[in-house]
Amino acid sequence: MKLKTRELVLAAMLSALLIAAKQAMSFIPNFEPVTLLLILYTLHFPRMTPLIIYVFVAVQVLLYGFNVWVHMYLYIWIILYAVVRLLARWGSYLLWIIVATVYGMLFGLLCSPVYLFIGGWSMAVSWFISGIPYDIMHGVGNAIMVAVLFIPLDKLFTRLKTTKGY
């Protein structure tokens, strides 16, 4: 996949927006704009989104250091990208709220395979079960974020694509 220079610049700007938005909201546990923004990026800029995801992961490693979560981040956001790509033709405001909610609530389950390799079934299951309250908060936070911000941001990205030729 070759991106033009202007697409690379846009990808860098969208990556910076993703990172800055996550950092700005990091004081609230499991209430993050990453899911919302990645849904929108996938819908509007599907060729750039994998690059944006891995720039995001790389910067998170620089900010927080390398740990077990890095392995999860290498695949967890690509799963969201794949789901959105599969559902894009049927996408609607309500569908994206549902996708974001379910994704947030399943986040711990989707991350647990890493713990399966580290400590076996008991570690993976106990890690998942202990994280259920956070996954519920994550799903509710995603639902609120998408319900409030999806439509205005969708219009903004549509305008960006049509006026700037992306």
C-alpha positions as CSV (number, residue, x, y, z in Angstrom):
1,M,0.0,0.0,0.0
2,K,1.5,3.3,-1.1
3,L,0.2,6.5,0.4
4,K,0.7,9.9,-1.2
5,T,2.5,12.5,0.8
6,R,-0.7,14.4,1.6
7,E,-2.2,11.1,2.9
8,L,0.8,10.5,5.1
9,V,0.5,14.0,6.5
10,L,-3.2,13.4,7.2
11,A,-2.4,10.0,8.8
12,A,0.1,11.8,11.0
13,M,-2.4,14.4,12.0
14,L,-5.1,11.9,12.7
15,S,-2.6,9.8,14.7
16,A,-1.8,12.9,16.7
17,L,-5.5,13.6,17.3
18,L,-6.0,10.1,18.5
19,I,-3.1,10.2,20.9
20,A,-3.9,13.6,22.2
21,A,-7.6,12.8,22.7
22,K,-6.7,9.6,24.6
23,Q,-4.2,11.4,26.8
24,A,-6.7,14.2,27.5
25,M,-9.3,11.7,28.7
26,S,-6.9,9.4,30.5
27,F,-7.9,10.6,34.0
28,I,-11.3,8.8,33.5
29,P,-10.9,5.0,33.7
30,N,-12.1,3.2,30.5
31,F,-13.7,6.3,29.0
32,E,-11.7,6.9,25.9
33,P,-12.2,8.4,22.4
34,V,-10.0,5.8,20.7
35,T,-12.9,3.5,19.7
36,L,-15.0,6.3,18.3
37,L,-12.1,7.8,16.4
38,L,-11.0,4.5,15.0
39,I,-14.6,3.7,13.8
40,L,-14.7,7.1,12.1
41,Y,-11.2,6.8,10.6
42,T,-12.1,3.3,9.3
43,L,-15.2,4.6,7.6
44,H,-13.6,7.7,6.1
45,F,-9.9,6.8,5.6
46,P,-9.8,2.9,5.5
47,R,-6.4,2.8,3.7
48,M,-4.7,4.9,6.4
49,T,-6.3,3.4,9.5
50,P,-3.9,0.5,10.0
51,L,-1.0,2.9,9.8
52,I,-2.7,5.2,12.3
53,I,-3.4,2.3,14.6
54,Y,0.3,1.2,14.7
55,V,1.5,4.8,15.1
56,F,-0.8,5.0,18.1
57,V,0.5,1.8,19.5
58,A,4.1,2.9,19.0
59,V,3.5,6.2,20.8
60,Q,1.7,4.5,23.6
61,V,4.8,2.3,24.1
62,L,7.0,5.4,24.2
63,L,4.7,7.0,26.8
64,Y,4.0,4.0,29.0
65,G,6.8,1.5,28.3
66,F,6.7,-2.0,27.0
67,N,4.5,-4.4,28.9
68,V,2.0,-7.2,28.4
69,W,-0.7,-4.8,27.1
70,V,1.4,-4.0,24.0
71,H,0.8,-7.5,22.7
72,M,-2.9,-6.9,23.1
73,Y,-2.8,-3.5,21.4
74,L,-1.0,-5.0,18.4
75,Y,-4.2,-7.0,17.5
76,I,-7.1,-5.5,19.5
77,W,-7.5,-2.3,17.5
78,I,-7.1,-4.2,14.2
79,I,-10.1,-6.4,15.3
80,L,-12.2,-3.2,15.6
81,Y,-10.9,-2.0,12.2
82,A,-11.9,-5.4,10.6
83,V,-15.4,-5.3,12.2
84,V,-16.0,-1.8,11.0
85,R,-14.8,-2.7,7.5
86,L,-17.1,-5.7,7.4
87,L,-20.2,-3.7,8.6
88,A,-19.5,-0.5,6.8
89,R,-22.0,-1.0,4.0
90,W,-24.8,-1.5,6.6
91,G,-23.5,1.1,8.9
92,S,-25.8,3.5,10.6
93,Y,-25.6,5.7,13.7
94,L,-27.3,3.1,15.8
95,L,-25.1,0.3,14.5
96,W,-21.9,2.2,15.4
97,I,-23.3,2.8,19.0
98,I,-23.9,-0.9,19.3
99,V,-20.5,-1.9,17.8
100,A,-18.7,0.5,20.2
101,T,-20.7,-0.7,23.2
102,V,-20.2,-4.4,22.5
103,Y,-16.5,-3.8,21.6
104,G,-15.9,-2.1,25.0
105,M,-17.7,-4.8,26.9
106,L,-15.7,-7.5,25.1
107,F,-12.4,-5.7,25.4
108,G,-11.2,-7.8,28.3
109,L,-12.3,-11.0,26.6
110,L,-10.5,-10.0,23.4
111,C,-7.3,-9.2,25.4
112,S,-7.4,-12.4,27.5
113,P,-5.6,-14.7,24.9
114,V,-2.3,-13.0,25.8
115,Y,-2.8,-14.2,29.4
116,L,-3.7,-17.6,28.1
117,F,-0.2,-17.9,26.7
118,I,1.4,-16.4,29.8
119,G,-0.3,-18.3,32.6
120,G,-2.8,-20.8,31.1
121,W,-6.6,-21.0,31.3
122,S,-6.8,-20.1,34.9
123,M,-4.9,-16.8,34.5
124,A,-6.8,-15.9,31.3
125,V,-10.2,-16.6,32.9
126,S,-9.4,-14.9,36.2
127,W,-8.0,-11.8,34.4
128,F,-11.1,-11.6,32.3
129,I,-13.5,-12.0,35.3
130,S,-11.7,-9.5,37.4
131,G,-11.9,-7.0,34.6
132,I,-15.7,-7.3,34.0
133,P,-16.6,-4.1,35.9
134,Y,-14.0,-2.2,33.8
135,D,-15.3,-3.7,30.6
136,I,-18.9,-2.6,31.5
137,M,-17.6,0.9,32.1
138,H,-15.7,0.7,28.9
139,G,-18.8,-0.3,26.9
140,V,-21.0,2.4,28.6
141,G,-18.3,5.0,28.0
142,N,-18.0,4.0,24.3
143,A,-21.8,4.2,23.9
144,I,-21.9,7.7,25.4
145,M,-18.9,8.8,23.3
146,V,-20.4,7.5,20.1
147,A,-23.9,8.7,20.8
148,V,-22.7,12.3,21.5
149,L,-19.9,12.7,19.1
150,F,-20.4,10.4,16.1
151,I,-22.7,12.6,14.0
152,P,-20.8,15.9,14.3
153,L,-17.4,14.2,13.7
154,D,-18.8,12.2,10.8
155,K,-19.9,15.4,9.2
156,L,-16.5,17.0,9.9
157,F,-14.7,14.0,8.3
158,T,-17.1,14.0,5.3
159,R,-16.4,17.7,4.8
160,L,-12.7,17.1,5.1
161,K,-12.8,14.4,2.5
162,T,-14.9,16.4,0.0
163,T,-13.2,19.8,0.4
164,K,-9.6,18.6,0.6
165,G,-9.9,15.7,-1.8
166,Y,-8.9,12.8,0.5
